[in-house]
Amino acid sequence: MAGKSKIKAQLGNFFKYRYLINELVSKNIKLQYRNSVLGMFWTFLQPLLTMIVLSVVFNNIFGRDSKDVVNYPVFLLCGRLLHEFFTSSTKTAMKSIRSRASIIKKVYVPKYIYPLSAVFSKFITFLISLSVLMVVILYFNLTDKNPITLTGNILWAIPPVIVLFFFSLGVGMILATMNVFFKDIENIYDVFCLLLFYVTPIVYTADRLGYAKDSLVGMLIRLNPMYGFIEMFRGAVIHGAEFYTYFDMNLFYYCCGITAFVLIVGFTMFYRKQDKFILHI
Amino acid sequence: MSKYAVEVDHVSMLFNMSSEKVDNIKEYFVRLLTRKLNYDEFWALRDISFKIEKGDRLGVMGFNGAGKSTLLKVVAGVLKPTTGKVKVRGVIAPMLELGAGFDMNYTGKENIFLYGATMGYSRKFLEEKYDEIVEFSELGKFINTPMKNYSSGMKSRLGFAIATAVKPDILILDEVLSVGDAAFREKSEQRILDLMEDGVTVLFVSHNTDRVKKICNKAIILTKGQIIASGDAESICNIYTEMVNSK
């Protein structure tokens, strides 16, 4: 009974503070590009520019008409957008408690609001930046250079995006908790994200590395949950016609399992430690 | 409904002094290995119990380091007590440091909605109160200027206006009555007196016995985290004056 009323109180609390989530999310988005000349346009420009540069550099190495790649800029952009969302959202969530030290010390606010709104605002930026992908696909289809055949299977791009949101939230909660007690996490995680970019098949396909699927390195590459999210997204966008043969659904179930695990660990850690935050920030 | 607005029941608060400084992993492990993770314990509050009836105004007095601010933070729900319980009935407006929730890159107007949401108020409610807040803060056309260009007086005036625009049940005051110039100070004192007439419960921390006598009807004195005297404001203020003189 006590547990039930506790959950009820939590939900009531969430209801009361939903305005704060609203305000914080719109604040993060509004302030991101305030006072810059191009403003919101940077959300499109940033992924587009990196796509162009990376395509020019790597196209001849990884992009040569492999049937998995189909269209290297589109292939690259799919991976980059998802990776960018994951790293930027977890990084802001990680810093969200520390950067709000002054308010947390003065006013009672449910603390999970801060990492949650950080991930939420990056998610909205990510959704906006997806339009770049649409524009790029449109461009290639109109100019008829390596066109992408879009099918109804593109709807399969939605589940990995949604699960990735919760995965990032879980990781963000863990990082936010750890960062309160050890500020080193910020530095370690920066390096980690950079390495993650290279070990995740973003600029290359997993097969291109030349490791067999059942070799140790081949297994490790596929154990990285980001691989599953990106592969499924790519499968739905680029390989719509043969999505079911291209993508192994078990990989997605694996990603869901990892996400559930990370979420539970993240929330448990956060709730156990949150009363101590104020003594350390 | 209980007649008490605030119930503080055997509250103690323990701080680990040295643990606050270990904030990197290397130091943590070095200390763990050399077994130097034992902390200097410091009890900021020891077994505090009191109740405030609805509409009562309680003054909290004591020298520096007596635990006054810790007590207010515990009542406001910012700090969780090590042992004991705090029960609060109604909406709390903590005015511990005005404008702590402001974002400097936001304009005054945007900050009204942000700070209001931090206190748990809806956008619609704040829109209704918006004109009143702007008028009371005397910011006029500066309301659309980014807050980083505000003076500290302007910030605290806006903070005070937002915190009191809502009709809270419990008001926690930590020497914030010294906001702005003399005219604004008078206006803000009047605001608080008005709220008191509406039956708001007040928790007021001050060293100033005149202020406590003016605002409060009851008072307690804290020394080293313990209540050493409690009763009506008049007699407690006299005890406090004696303590100050004999120090």
Chai-1 contact restraints between the chains, C-beta under 6 A:
chainA,res_idxA,chainB,res_idxB,connection_type,confidence,min_distance_angstrom,max_distance_angstrom,comment,restraint_id
A,K16,B,G120,contact,1.0,0.0,6.0,A-B,restraint_1
A,Y19,B,A117,contact,1.0,0.0,6.0,A-B,restraint_2
A,Y19,B,S122,contact,1.0,0.0,6.0,A-B,restraint_3
A,Y19,B,R123,contact,1.0,0.0,6.0,A-B,restraint_4
A,L20,B,A117,contact,1.0,0.0,6.0,A-B,restraint_5
A,L20,B,T118,contact,1.0,0.0,6.0,A-B,restraint_6
A,E23,B,F113,contact,1.0,0.0,6.0,A-B,restraint_7
A,E23,B,L114,contact,1.0,0.0,6.0,A-B,restraint_8
A,E23,B,A117,contact,1.0,0.0,6.0,A-B,restraint_9
A,L31,B,N105,contact,1.0,0.0,6.0,A-B,restraint_10
A,S102,B,A100,contact,1.0,0.0,6.0,A-B,restraint_11
A,I103,B,A100,contact,1.0,0.0,6.0,A-B,restraint_12
A,I103,B,G101,contact,1.0,0.0,6.0,A-B,restraint_13
A,K106,B,L96,contact,1.0,0.0,6.0,A-B,restraint_14
A,K106,B,E97,contact,1.0,0.0,6.0,A-B,restraint_15
A,K106,B,A100,contact,1.0,0.0,6.0,A-B,restraint_16
A,V107,B,P94,contact,1.0,0.0,6.0,A-B,restraint_17
A,V107,B,T118,contact,1.0,0.0,6.0,A-B,restraint_18
A,Y108,B,A76,contact,1.0,0.0,6.0,A-B,restraint_19
A,Y108,B,G77,contact,1.0,0.0,6.0,A-B,restraint_20
A,Y108,B,V78,contact,1.0,0.0,6.0,A-B,restraint_21
A,F182,B,N24,contact,1.0,0.0,6.0,A-B,restraint_22
A,F182,B,I25,contact,1.0,0.0,6.0,A-B,restraint_23
A,K183,B,D23,contact,1.0,0.0,6.0,A-B,restraint_24
A,D184,B,N24,contact,1.0,0.0,6.0,A-B,restraint_25
A,D184,B,I25,contact,1.0,0.0,6.0,A-B,restraint_26
A,D275,B,K80,contact,1.0,0.0,6.0,A-B,restraint_27
A,L279,B,E20,contact,1.0,0.0,6.0,A-B,restraint_28
